[in-house]
Amino acid sequence: MSRLVSIVINNYNYEDYVEYALKSAIAQTHNNIEIVVVDDGSTDGSRIVIEEFESEVQAIFKENGGQASAINVGFEASSGDLVLFLDADDYLQPEAIERAVNTWEPEGAKVQFRLQCVDGEGQRIEDFVKPRWVYAMPNGNVVPTLRREGGYVMPPTSGNVFSREVLTEILPIPTDQWSLCADAYLNLSAPFHGTIQSIDDTLGYYRVHGKNAWQDISAERDVLLHRTRVHLQKQNLVAQLTGEQNGHRSFYPDSIFARDRFASFLLYPEGHPVPEENRLRAISYGLCSTWKTDGIGWGQRLKLILGYIGAGVLPRLVAKPILRNLLS
């Protein structure tokens, strides 16, 4: 019999989208699927939508506790050898699970694939893929990359299929720390328990609809400062996992962190969460990350280098358009 794969859908107030997630899970071509949907205390009409699928899925309705809480509950209710956590505003291509199972290797911690970005209506956003095509996704042991860079090229929640054995080692997710961006905890922890296999195709869809908890295309103050704080939290986790004596490694040459940190400091210095920051330090960190980070094409490197230098030496008001382009 083929591997049992659990698709665990976590939902909070996505009544407009959860039907698409459910239908995409049901439509998988892999012949051994179980579907668990966890509604995290929605206050909209999500429950009505989910109950329409009660004969095909296991539905759990709980009080609101955040994404990490929903993932923990969903995993406990699942039994698959492999597990994909699907955000309720995303959805999968029919062959996604079958491709992941066929790619799986015995020592694997997870299989990952890219997600095509779509808008709230499901229309493709051209040239917008997570991770972007300019970033090469890794295969094999990524722990050396994690030690060097503080991260590796990875998709959001819905683009990852994890080993149950590995999840048993790293779950439950600490809910007080990871109520949002819980996928970062999973993606950073899993490589310490096995290898990563990447499928260099888009096998699912990531919605960009204005209510996402995490996007990489916004320079709004609260969003950018929040992203920077989460980056710091991720660096702390990597430091702990790698056994660093200093629990806070703010100088990993991580390209996404460097970009957000640089923009956060120049645009919103009064709220910037790295108190020791100055302009020279921010520029140096950005240039270092651009040079050392794996998987960036030379066109993207040049864009980043010019962005850091141009925005770094100009007055803040003049630098803002450059920064917004850097974030795009």
C-alpha positions in Angstrom: 0.0 0.0 0.0 1.2 3.5 -0.8 2.2 5.9 2.0 -0.6 7.5 4.0 -0.3 11.3 3.7 -2.1 13.7 6.0 -3.1 17.1 4.7 -3.8 19.2 7.8 -5.6 22.5 6.9 -5.5 25.3 9.5 -8.2 27.9 9.1 -9.0 31.2 10.8 -11.7 33.5 9.3 -11.0 32.4 5.7 -14.6 31.5 4.8 -13.9 32.9 1.3 -11.0 30.6 0.7 -11.2 27.4 2.8 -13.5 25.7 0.3 -10.7 25.9 -2.3 -8.2 24.4 0.1 -10.6 21.5 1.0 -11.4 20.8 -2.6 -7.8 20.8 -3.6 -6.9 18.3 -0.9 -9.8 16.0 -1.8 -8.7 16.2 -5.5 -5.2 14.8 -4.9 -4.1 12.1 -7.3 -2.3 10.2 -4.6 -4.5 7.3 -3.6 -3.9 7.3 0.2 -4.9 10.7 1.7 -6.5 11.8 5.0 -7.6 15.3 5.5 -7.9 17.1 8.9 -9.1 20.6 9.0 -8.6 22.6 12.2 -10.8 25.8 12.6 -9.0 28.0 15.1 -12.0 29.8 16.6 -13.3 31.5 13.4 -15.9 34.2 13.9 -17.0 34.3 10.2 -18.9 31.6 8.3 -16.0 29.2 8.0 -17.7 26.5 10.1 -20.7 26.4 7.7 -18.4 25.9 4.8 -16.3 23.2 6.5 -19.3 21.3 7.7 -20.4 20.8 4.1 -17.3 18.5 3.7 -17.9 16.5 6.9 -18.2 13.2 5.1 -14.8 13.6 3.5 -12.7 15.3 6.2 -12.1 15.2 9.9 -13.1 18.6 11.2 -11.9 20.0 14.5 -13.4 23.3 15.9 -11.4 24.9 18.7 -11.0 28.2 20.5 -8.6 30.7 18.9 -5.0 30.0 19.8 -3.0 31.0 16.8 -1.4 29.1 13.9 1.0 27.1 16.0 -1.8 25.9 18.2 -3.8 24.8 15.2 -0.8 22.9 13.7 -0.2 21.2 17.0 -3.8 20.1 17.3 -4.0 19.0 13.7 -0.9 16.9 13.9 -2.1 15.1 17.0 -5.3 14.2 15.1 -3.5 13.0 12.0 -1.9 9.6 11.4 -0.1 9.9 8.1 3.5 8.9 7.5 4.0 12.2 5.7 2.2 15.5 6.7 1.5 18.7 4.8 0.2 21.7 6.7 -2.0 23.6 4.2 -3.0 27.2 5.1 -6.7 27.6 4.4 -6.2 30.5 2.0 -3.8 28.4 -0.2 -4.5 25.4 -2.3 -2.7 22.6 -4.1 -2.4 21.3 -7.6 -3.9 17.8 -7.9 -0.5 16.1 -8.4 1.3 17.8 -5.5 1.2 15.0 -3.0 1.9 12.3 -5.6 5.0 14.2 -6.7 6.2 14.7 -3.1 5.7 11.0 -2.4 7.6 10.0 -5.5 10.5 12.3 -4.6 10.7 11.1 -1.0 14.0 9.6 0.2 14.4 7.4 3.3 16.6 9.8 5.2 14.4 12.8 4.3 13.0 15.3 6.8 10.8 17.0 4.2 10.1 17.5 0.5 9.5 21.1 -0.6 8.1 22.8 -3.7 7.4 26.3 -5.0 4.0 28.0 -4.8 2.6 30.2 -7.5 1.2 33.4 -6.1 -2.3 34.4 -6.9 -4.6 37.2 -5.9 -7.8 36.9 -3.8 -9.7 35.9 -6.9 -7.2 33.1 -7.7 -5.7 35.0 -10.7 -2.0 34.3 -11.2 0.4 37.1 -10.2 2.9 36.8 -13.0 6.6 36.3 -12.1 5.6 36.1 -8.4 6.5 32.7 -7.0 7.5 31.6 -3.4 10.4 31.1 -3.3 11.2 33.4 -6.3 12.8 31.7 -9.3 16.1 33.7 -8.7 16.6 31.7 -5.5 17.8 28.1 -6.1 16.2 25.6 -3.7 18.6 23.1 -2.0 18.8 19.4 -1.9 20.4 17.2 0.8 21.9 18.4 4.1 21.2 22.1 4.6 22.6 22.4 8.2 25.9 23.9 6.9 23.9 26.6 5.1 21.9 27.2 8.3 25.0 27.6 10.3 26.5 30.0 7.7 23.4 32.0 6.7 20.8 31.5 9.4 18.4 30.1 6.9 18.0 28.4 3.5 15.7 28.8 0.5 12.3 27.4 1.5 8.6 27.9 0.7 5.9 29.0 3.1 3.8 26.5 5.1 1.8 25.0 2.2 4.8 24.0 0.1 6.3 21.5 2.6 5.6 17.8 3.1 7.2 16.6 6.4 8.2 13.2 7.8 5.9 12.2 10.7 9.0 10.8 12.5 10.7 14.3 12.3 7.5 16.1 13.3 7.3 13.9 16.4 10.8 15.1 17.3 10.2 18.8 16.9 6.5 19.3 17.9 4.6 20.7 19.7 5.5 24.2 18.5 5.9 26.6 21.4 2.6 28.5 21.1 3.7 31.5 23.1 6.5 32.3 20.7 5.1 31.2 17.3 1.5 32.2 17.2 2.3 33.4 13.7 4.9 32.3 11.2 4.9 28.8 12.8 6.1 27.4 9.5 9.5 29.1 10.2 9.8 26.9 13.3 9.1 23.8 11.3 11.3 24.7 8.4 14.3 25.7 10.5 14.0 22.7 12.9 13.4 19.9 10.4 16.9 19.9 8.7 18.5 18.9 12.0 16.7 15.6 11.7 17.1 14.7 8.0 17.7 15.9 4.5 15.7 18.2 2.3 14.5 17.3 -1.2 13.3 20.1 -3.4 10.9 19.8 -6.4 11.7 22.8 -8.6 8.2 23.3 -9.8 5.1 25.1 -8.6 2.7 22.5 -7.1 0.5 24.8 -5.2 -0.9 28.4 -4.9 -0.2 31.0 -2.3 -2.8 33.8 -2.1 -1.8 37.4 -1.7 -5.0 39.0 -0.6 -4.2 41.8 1.8 -4.9 39.9 4.9 -1.9 37.6 4.9 -0.1 37.4 8.2 3.3 37.4 6.4 4.2 38.9 3.0 7.5 40.0 1.5 6.2 42.7 -0.6 5.0 45.4 1.9 7.0 48.3 3.3 4.2 49.4 5.7 5.5 50.2 9.1 3.8 47.6 11.3 4.4 44.8 8.7 8.0 45.6 8.2 8.9 46.0 11.8 7.0 42.8 12.6 8.9 40.9 9.9 12.2 42.2 11.3 11.3 41.0 14.8 10.3 37.6 13.5 13.7 37.4 11.6 15.4 38.0 14.9 13.3 35.3 16.5 14.3 32.9 13.7 18.0 33.7 14.2 17.7 33.0 17.9 16.1 29.6 17.1 18.9 28.8 14.6 21.5 29.8 17.2 19.9 27.4 19.7 19.7 24.6 17.2 23.4 25.0 16.2 24.5 25.3 19.8 25.8 28.8 19.6 27.0 30.2 22.9 25.5 33.6 22.1 21.7 33.0 21.8 21.2 36.0 19.5 23.1 35.8 16.3 22.1 39.1 14.6 25.0 38.9 12.0 24.1 35.8 10.0 24.4 36.9 6.4 20.8 36.1 5.7 19.6 37.9 2.5 15.9 38.3 3.4 16.7 39.4 7.0 19.3 41.8 5.7 16.9 43.4 3.3 14.1 43.8 5.8 16.5 44.9 8.6 18.0 47.5 6.3 14.6 48.9 5.2 13.3 48.8 8.8 16.2 50.9 10.0 16.1 53.5 7.2 12.3 53.9 7.0 11.3 53.5 10.7 14.4 54.1 12.9 12.2 55.0 15.9 10.7 51.4 16.1 13.6 49.4 14.6 14.1 46.3 16.8 18.0 46.2 16.5 19.0 48.9 19.0 22.7 48.9 18.2 22.0 49.6 14.5 23.6 52.4 12.5 23.7 53.2 8.8 27.2 51.7 8.1 26.4 48.5 10.0 23.1 48.1 8.0 24.8 48.7 4.7 27.7 46.3 5.5 25.3 43.6 6.7 23.3 43.9 3.5 26.3 43.7 1.2 27.8 40.8 3.2 24.5 38.9 2.8 24.3 39.6 -0.9 27.8 38.2 -1.4 27.6 35.1 0.8 24.0 33.9 0.4 23.6 30.8 -1.8 21.1 30.6 -4.6 20.9 34.3 -5.8 21.4 35.0 -9.5 23.8 37.7 -10.5 21.0 40.0 -11.7 19.4 39.9 -8.3 22.8 40.4 -6.6 23.5 43.5 -8.6 20.0 44.9 -7.8 20.6 44.3 -4.1 24.1 45.8 -4.1 23.0 48.9 -5.9 20.0 49.2 -3.6 22.0 48.9 -0.4 24.6 51.4 -1.6 22.2 53.9 -3.2 19.7 53.9 -0.4 22.4 53.8 2.2 24.2 57.0 1.2 21.2 59.1 0.3 18.9 61.0 2.7 16.0 58.9 4.0 13.4 60.9 2.0 15.2 60.3 -1.3 16.1 56.7 -0.4 12.4 55.6 0.1 11.7 54.8 -3.5 14.9 52.7 -3.7 13.9 50.9 -0.5 10.5 50.0 -1.8 12.0 48.7 -5.0 14.4 46.6 -2.9 11.4 45.1 -1.1 9.6 44.2 -4.4 
